[in-house]
């Protein structure tokens, strides 16, 4: 029996110093292709202030991309459709634009649970990563034709 990830939710978890960590909650859990272990959470590395009291804390929280802004970005006109799709893909996956540019079709693989993952080595830190991606992010890649 395969586990299909049918629901992904962004959730918050309180951490130290009045901050909150954002993570993705998968239901049902997804299987890590390298370790084979099931996981319900993927921490995003985004931290916001829970109750911002100082001006810089408020500005920091405002700078985080909101869901409404992402929706507006998806509807915005752009001279280059490839650039628009790459920007949206970057927002949906959390990849740096430099990593999006280097993506090849062979980096996109079917996972054991029926979903899709990116198997990449990041350009900046040279670290290996396997990241689950949504159907929406995969659709932004277009039709598989080999190459970039």
N, C-alpha and C positions, 0 to 999 in steps of 0.2 A: 504494500500500500504506500502510495506517495503522499507526502504532506504538501499541500498547496497553500502558500501564504495568501490568504484572502483578505486580510485587513492589516494595514500599517497605520499606526497612530503616533503622532508626536506627543510625548509626555514630558512632564517636568519632575525633577527630583531635587529636594533641598540638599544643599551641601554647606560647607563651612563658610564663615564670613558673610552671611546673609545673601549668598548666591544660590542660584538654581541651575542645575545641569539639564540640558535637553537631550532626549534620547528617542529612538524609534522603538516602538513596541509592536512585535510581529505576532499575529494570531492566525492560525496556529504557529508554533515555533518553526524556525527554519533550520535546516541542517548546514553546518559549515562544511563546504566541500573538501577542505584539507584535513580537518580533524574528525569529521563525521559526527560531532556533538551537536545536539539541538540547542538553539538559543532563542530566547524571546526578545532580547534587547540588543540594540546597537547604539552605543553612546556616540554622539555627534561631535563632541568637543566644543559645544557652544555653551557659554555660561552667561547668565544674565543676573542682574541684581533683583532679589525678590521684592524688596520695598525700597526703591531708590529714594534717598533723601537729599543727596547732593546733586548739583547740576551735572557734573560729569557722569554720574551714574545714570541719570535720566537720559542724557544724550547717548550714552552707550546702548541702553535698552532700545531707544528709538532707532538706532542704526541697524538693529537686527532686522532682516528681511521678513516682512509680514506676509501672511497668506494672501491678503488682498492685493498687495503690491506684486506678488508673483503672478497672480491671475491677470492683473493689468499689463504686466510685462509680456505675458503670453499673447495678448490681443494687440499689442503695439505694433505699428508698422516699422519696418526696417528695410533699408536699401538692400541688404544682404540677408537672404533667408537663412543661409548657412550660419552666419554669425548669430542671428536671433536664436536659431535652434541650439547652437553650441552654448550660448549663454543660459538658456533654459535648462539644458542638459546639466550644465555645471551647477545650477541652483538645485535641481532635483537629486543629484547624486552627491553633491558636496565636493566634487573634484575641482582642482584648480584648472583654469582655462588652459594652462600649458599641458596638463595631463589629458584634457579633452582633445587637444590638437593632435597628440601622439597616439590616440586610440586607433587600433586596427580591428577589423571584424573578428580576427582570431582571439581578441581579448574578451569578447562577449561569448559566454558559455552557458549552456543549460545546466542548472543545478540538479542535484538528486531529488529535490522535492518538486520539480516541475517549473520552478521559477527561472529567472535569469540572473547571472552574476557577472561582474567585471573582474577579470584576473589581470592585474596590472602591477607594474613597478613604477612608483611615482618619480617624476623628473627631479623634483627639488631634494627629497630626502633619500632617494634610491631604495625605498622600502617596498617590499611586496605586500599587496593587499588584495583581498577577495571581498568585493562589495556587492550585496544584493541590489538590484535595480528594479524599479517599477515598470509596468507595461507602458506607462506614459513616457518614461525616459527612453525606453527601447524604441517606441514609435518615433521619437524625435531623430533617431539615427537614420531613418529612411529604409530603403530596400537594400538588403545584403547584396553587395556586389564585389566583395573583396577589397583589399586596400584600406584606405582611411575613410 
